[in-house]
Amino acid sequence: MAHHRADPESASNSKSSSSGLRRSDRFLLGLAPFDRVVFVSHVQPDPDSLGSMLGLAHLVESRLGKPTIITRDGLINRAENRALVEILHLDLVPIEEMAWGANDAVVMVDSQPRTGRHTFPESVPLYAVLDHHDTPGDLEGVAFTDIRVTHGATCTLVTKYLLEQGAPIPEKVATALLYGIETEVTGYPREASPADDAALLKLYPGADKDVIAQIRNARLPHSYFECTLQAMQSSFVYDRLLMSWVNPLPLPEQAAEVVDFMIRFDQIDYAICGGVFEDNLILSVRASIENARAGEILRLVVGRLGRAGGHARRAGGAIPLSSTAPSAIEDLQSELRRRFLKAFKIEDTRGQRLVPLRDMLQNLQS
């Protein structure tokens, strides 16, 4: 497998030094021979991937007049993400139901090939990859790549393309792009570059703020509260690190929801949640300090057990389980706990419960 990292200089430069063309020009020119453009992303697509696919589909349709398809890899379960799809009426084709055409241009956004983050069939060749993650993928043979690790969101890159091409941005597209960027750079410290803030300013006037408010405040399912309760009961604090385990995890995205909630605890710098969903152990990490290296640390901890990646402050991963027996899961979680403590240079101790056991028992009795 060949790994290609984006060159920092070229990643921040929208001009091609060899041709004088902008990246968006070359992206569109390369699509000329194809009949149709199909957009794919990672499993359980998030607002950044959904907004990016929608924005690029609009660019292709408005500038080239070619038909497009936006796909969905896996389910969309997080309440806010489902609200985005439903309220904006996004027409998503499940990846397993795609009838691939012989002359399709396939564009991957917010992910990179062979990183283990998708079920996209490797037999289908990719025309382009547009992403902002530093998780290295196998870009061998991909005609067009634009990997902007300096950007906080892929939606920022897509917004640049639309502005460069002078394409009008409809309200629906502006709303999806704005929310996609917001979700990637939210929290503190913000993982936003000047490019992300510039894109937000351009999109804000044309976005539907009422729809965004509706998405942000999406109603939550019962499983959210069950999951949060179990996470709180199983959370241990080790110095400035908090670890939670949820078995089974009702939905894979709920590991991220747990750490989004836990990282606001004022006595920690890192929150980690792991949980079993079907035959995978899902991992999610959040950090509340500058230069936290969450993605780097999670990749180090997971190693060859599975796949992992992310940014300085947010990261996620998954480990395939050879056995779902309680003893096997407990052994794996113990090994991961040991690896995390070693990575954070924390003494291997039992840790303190976030909620003392006596308090839990007392609450149950009352």
N, C-alpha and C positions, 0 to 999 in steps of 0.2 A: 504494500500500500504506500503510495506516495503522498507525503504531507507537504502542503504549500502554505506558507504564512503570507499574509498580505504585507507588502512593503509599506512601512509607515508613511513614507513620503508620497507614494502614489495613492495610498488609501485616502489621503486628505486632499488630493488634487483632482478636480473634476475634468481636467484637460488631459488628453493623451499626448505625450511628448512626441511620439512618432508620427501621428496623423494630424494633430491639431484639432481633432474632433473632441467634443465633450463625451463623457461616459454615456450620457443619455442618448446622444446621437448614435454612438456605436451600438448600444443596446438595441435601438430601433432598426438601424440598418441591417443588423445581423438577422432580424426576423423576416426580412423580405422574402426569402424562398419558401417559408412555411405557410401552411394552410390555416393553422389554428394554434393558439397559445394556451397551454395548460399550466396553471400555477399550483405548486405543491409546497408544503411546509412540514413542520415537525409534528409529532404526536400530541394530541390534546392542544390544538392550536390556541394561542393566546391573542389578546387584542393587537399586539405588535405584528404578528404574522397575518392575522385576518385583515387588518388595515392595510398592510403592505400589499397583499394579494389584490385587494379591492382597488387600491390606488394604481397599481401597475396594469390591471385589467382595463381600467378607465383610460390610462395613457395609450395602451395598444389600440383600443377600440376607437378612440377619438382621433388618433394621429395616423393609424394604419388601416382602420376599417376592418380589421381581422376579428373573427369570433374568438372568444376567450371562455375558459372554464376555470372556476376556483374550486379546489378540492378540500376535503376534510379528512385528515388522517386520525382516526380514533374518535372518541366521543368528546363533546364539550360539556363539562359538568359544572364547572365553577359558576356560581349564580350570575356574577357580573358578565362573564364571557357569553353565557347563554342569552342573557338579556341583550347584549350587543348584537348577536346573530338574529334574535327574534324581532327586536324593535326596528333594526335597520333592514330587515327582510333580506338577509344575505342568502343567496342561492348556492349552497355548498354541495358538491357531489362527493359522496364517500369514496375514498381512494380505491377500496376493493370493488366498487361498482364501475370504475372507469373503463370505457371502451377506447383503448389507446389507438390513435390513428397513425398510419405509416409516415405522415408528414406533419406530425405535431412538434411544435417547439415547447419543450418542458422547462419551466423556470422555477427554481427552488429559492424560496425567500426565508429569511430569519433562521436558517439552518444550513448545514453543509453535508454533502453526501458521505455515507459510511461512517457517521459518528454515532450510530445506534439510536438516533432520536426519531426515526421514522420507519414506516413499513412500506415506503415507496419501493416498487420493484426495481432492482438494480439492472434488470434487462432493458429497461427503458432509458435511452440516453438523455442526458441533460444538455440543454443549450446554454443555460445561464444559472449562476448562483449569486444572489445578493444577500448580504448578511452584515451583522455588526458584532458577532461573537468572535472571541479569540480561540474558540475550540477548533483545533485544526481538522479540516475534512480532507478527503481525497478529491482534489480538483483536477486530476489527470484527465485530459481530453475534453474538458469543459471549455467551450468556445469563448464565453464571456463571463468574467468574474468581477465583482465589485464588493470587496470586504472592507468595511470601514470600522475598524476596532475603536477608533476615536469617537464614534457616535454612540449615543446612549440608546438609540432605537433604529431599527430598519425603516420604520415609517418616516424618519427624518430624511434618509437617503431617497425614498420614494417621493417625498414632497419636493426635494431638490430637482428630481427628474421632471416632475410636472411643471415646476416653475421655469426650469431651463427651456422646456419645449413650448412654453406659453399656452399650456392646456388649461382651459377653465376647470376649476375644481368644484363640482356640484356639492351641495350641502351634505348629502349622505357620505360622500368620499371624504370631505373635510372633517366631518364628525368622527368617522372611523380612524382617520390618520391622527387627529388630535388626541383622541382617547388612547390610541396605541402608544403614542409618545409619552403621554402622561403616566401610563401604567409602568413604563420602563424606567422613568426617571424620578418617580415619586419616592417618598421616604427621605430619611436623612442619614448620612450625607447624600445629596442628590448626585446621581451618576449622569449628569447632563453636561454636554459641551456647548459652546456658543452656537454651534450649528443646530442643536436640538431646540434651544431657546428661540433662535431665529425662525425655525419651522413652526413652532407653537404660535408665535406672533402673526405669522402669515396665515395660519389656518383658523385662528380664533374668530375673526369676524364672520367667516363663512360657515362655521359649525353650529349645530343646533344645541345650544347650552341646556335646554330643557331635557333633551334626549340623553345628554351626558349625565345630567343629574339623576335621571331615572336609572341609567345603567349603574352608576356608582352606588346607588341605594337599592339595588336589586333585593327582592325578598329571598330569605334564606331557607333552605330545606331543613327538616328535622335532623337529618344526619349531621349537619354542621354543628349543632349543639351537642349531640352525642359525642362527636369526634373531639370537640374542644374540651368537654368534660373529661374524657379518657386521657387526653394529652396532659391536662393539668394534674390529674391524679398520678401520671407516670413520669412527671418531669423532675429531673434532678439537676442541681446547680453545682458546677465544678469551677470554683474561682469565678471568672467572668464568662463562663460558658454554660448554657442551659441545653439539656438534651431531653427530648420527649419521644416516647414510642407509642404507636397506635396500631394494635393488632386485633382484628383486621382493619385496614383503612377503608372506609366506605367508598371513597372515590379517590383516584390518584392525586387530583389537584388539592385535596384537603391537607396534604402535608405542607404545601405552601401557605395555605390559609392559617395553619397552626403557627408557623414561624412568623408570618406577618403580624399575628397577634402577640406572640411571646416576646418579640424583639423590643417591644415597648417597655418591658420590665427595666426599671432604672438601675438594677444591680448587675446587668450583664452587657457584654459587647457582641456576643454571638448566640444565635438560637438555631438549634438543629432539630429536625423532626424526621423520624424514620417510621415507616409503616408498611405492612404487607398488603398488597393489592393483587389478587389472583396469584400468579406465580412469580411476582417481582417484589423486591424490597425497594420502595420508593424513598428517596432522600431529598430533603430540601434544607437550605441554609440561608440565613439572613444575618447581616452584620450592621452595627450602628456606629462604626468608627471609620475614619479615613484610611485608605490603603489597606483594607481588610483582607484582600486576596482570597475571598471566599471560594471563587471558582478554582483557583490554583490549589488551595488546601483540600477541597473536596476531591479533585482529580487525584491528588497524592494519596488520600485516605482510601479511596475506592480502588485505585490501581487497576490490576487486571481482573478484579472481581466482577466489574461491570463497566458502566459508562457514566461520565460526569462532566460537567462544565458549567460555565457561568461568568459572572463579572466580579468586580471587587467586593460588592456588597450583597449580591444575590447569586445563588447557585442551586443546581438540582442534578439529580442522577438516579440511576436505577441499577439494581443488581439482580440478575436472573437467579431464581432459587432452584437448586437441584432437588430439594425436599421442602415440603411445607409442614413437616412434622414440627410440633411446638419446640421440641428439644433442638432441632436443627436451626430454627429461627432464633432461638435464644442464644445458641453458640455464635451465630453470625453477628447478632447485635452486640454480644460481649466483645467480639473481635473488633468490630467497628468502634465501639466505645474506647477500647484500648488504643486504637489507631488515632482517633480524634484527640485523646488526651496527650498522646505523644506528639502529634502535629502542633498542638497548642502549648507544648512544654508545660503541661499541668501534671502534678504528682498523681499517680494512679490510686486514687482513693474512692470510697463509695459515693461521695457527694452528699448533698443535703436535699431532701425533698422540697420542692417548691411549696407544696401544701403538706404540712406534717400529717402523718398517718393518724395520729390521735384526733386531729381536727376533722379529718375525713370521716372517721368512725363516729365521732360525736355528731356531726351533721347528719349522718345516716340515721342515727338513733332518734334524733329530734324530729 
